[in-house]
Amino acid sequence: MTFKLIVFIGILAVVAVLGMRAYRSSVRGFEQRQAEVRQG
């Protein structure tokens, strides 16, 4: 039971980290596109 809990928490942590990275990269790309639109 404890092993399953540890594995579950580990998976949650990995998903959270990957999700935050994807979110930040998408936000950064969106801001860059917005800046290009304003300049152009």
C-alpha positions as CSV (number, residue, x, y, z in Angstrom):
1,M,0.0,0.0,0.0
2,T,2.8,2.4,0.9
3,F,4.6,1.6,-2.3
4,K,1.6,2.3,-4.4
5,L,1.1,5.7,-2.6
6,I,4.8,6.6,-3.2
7,V,4.5,5.7,-6.9
8,F,1.2,7.7,-7.2
9,I,2.8,10.8,-5.6
10,G,5.9,10.4,-7.9
11,I,3.7,10.3,-11.0
12,L,1.7,13.4,-9.8
13,A,5.0,15.3,-9.2
14,V,6.3,14.4,-12.7
15,V,3.0,15.4,-14.3
16,A,2.9,18.7,-12.4
17,V,6.5,19.6,-13.4
18,L,5.9,18.7,-17.1
19,G,2.6,20.6,-17.1
20,M,4.2,23.7,-15.6
21,R,7.1,23.6,-18.2
22,A,4.6,23.2,-21.1
23,Y,2.4,26.0,-19.7
24,R,5.4,28.4,-19.2
25,S,6.7,27.6,-22.7
26,S,3.3,28.1,-24.3
27,V,2.8,31.4,-22.4
28,R,6.2,32.6,-23.4
29,G,5.6,31.8,-27.1
30,F,2.2,33.5,-26.9
31,E,3.8,36.7,-25.5
32,Q,6.4,36.6,-28.2
33,R,3.7,36.4,-30.9
34,Q,1.8,39.2,-29.3
35,A,4.9,41.4,-29.2
36,E,5.5,40.7,-32.9
37,V,2.0,41.6,-33.7
38,R,2.3,44.9,-31.8
39,Q,5.6,45.8,-33.5
40,G,4.6,44.7,-37.0
